[in-house]
């Protein structure tokens, strides 16, 4: 039973005099309401007490209207955000339509804001450019709405949310994420933030109802943000700090809940290609997780490599990889930074061992990183340390002073290598290393690489994108990935370096390699063989 049905059933059971009193009260309440929600999920969302609400799923569920209604009716200081500035137009057009119907002045297009007669203020912003979120520092709102939230980087949303507050006693403060399901990997954070409702792999999935409140805190691990679910709203100790959980909820809505959109719009959605059609029509938050057109490593190849590792564990036990000879150890260094120092061991048979991480603040100098390496390495394996930018210099010096040979990996160095299936070259060593690992994961390669399970590693390996620069492949830089996703690719980079170190030291075992370099041929699009 919906909230509206419940209220109507209770209303019908009241005596006549009580009904009249209720109707007079409702008339007074609705007199100043500029907008009224549709019956069903939109009403549920309008009255939700969640501090952080995800609303939507299917296309046509009235997401924009919910934002407009909440902003005009229920809040005094509002910030409404889209990814790109051009995307604000449709939202502002809809708000103007509602305002003009109510006899109110429209939004100021020059200032991208609206001010009501009672002093209420609505601001519109976009967050696409690097650092755009920081311009909203210190700007208080009691309602922050992110329309099509799956397109906005999570670290930008969290930053803007930091100033969700009000000096008005009793004013409800909340954040609303209005969104269709994520597409192409971007927006996958919604599955983590709202896993109990949208992720079938979550331990709470199937046990909670739409609109039900759950309690959680965000916990940072360097640049990563994860959710810790709590039993209730009471303050509790989490990782040595007293934290106050905030409520979250998800309310699904779709085309069937919007009486203003008919069969023509459904037919339009039906004509969309997969997986867009399924994602928009069903609201399935997993349906649209397709690869980006320029994604370096296809997600299916990563999943297959992790499945091989799990298969070996099932057959030979948890420590199956430890019984193999260690060939190389990739070391991604973060001395005192927000990233993590990460070690990835590559074993005989192209099996990677469990990845080890330590916070940058705990590995502030060369001896600290060197100690991690000495503790993990064995079998006189090759040690590959990231020297790009000089971060790994202290670790390399410490290891070499202790008679441990180190291969310094400098991603910006030039490369004379070419791809296995064509004569296209690489813009630098980073592009060569990543593409070589892509070639190794290709099911046609026969290399049978096995990767340890983990959503983090899978996401990082799937993150980089490539483009052609002249006649050479260029892989997106680590800094560019960090700016786009709000996190670094520490685990993936350690894996890539471990593979590259073995690749350079043992070309015979890999069946291809740096070997005699071939001159790059004229332009051929790598899409021809992807």
Secondary structure, DSSP 8 states (H G I E B T S, - for coil): --HHHHHHHHHHTS-HHHHHHHHHHHHHHHHT-S----TTHHHHHHT---SEEEEEESTTS-HHHHHHHHHHHT-SEEEEEESSGGGHHHHHHHHHHHHHHTT----BTTTTEEE-TTS-EEEEEE--STTGGGGGTT--BSEEEEETGGGS-HHHHHHHHTTB--SSTT---EEEEEEE--BTTBTTHHHHHTHHHH-TTSTTTTTS-TT--EEEEEEEETTEEEEEEESSSS-EEETTEEE--EEEEEEEE-GGG-TT--HHHHHHHHTS-TTHHHHHHH--TTTT----TTBSS-HHHHHHHHHHHHHHHHHH-TTGGGGS-EEEEEEE--SSSSSEEEEEEEETTTEE---EEEEGGG--SHHHHHHHHHHH--TT-EEEEE-GGGTTHHHHHHHHHTT---EEE-TTS----B-SSS--EESSHHHHHHHHHHHHHSTTT----B----HHHHHHHHH-BEEEETTEEEE--HHHHHHHHSS--HHHHHHHHHHHHHHHH-HHHHT--SSS-----S---GGGT-
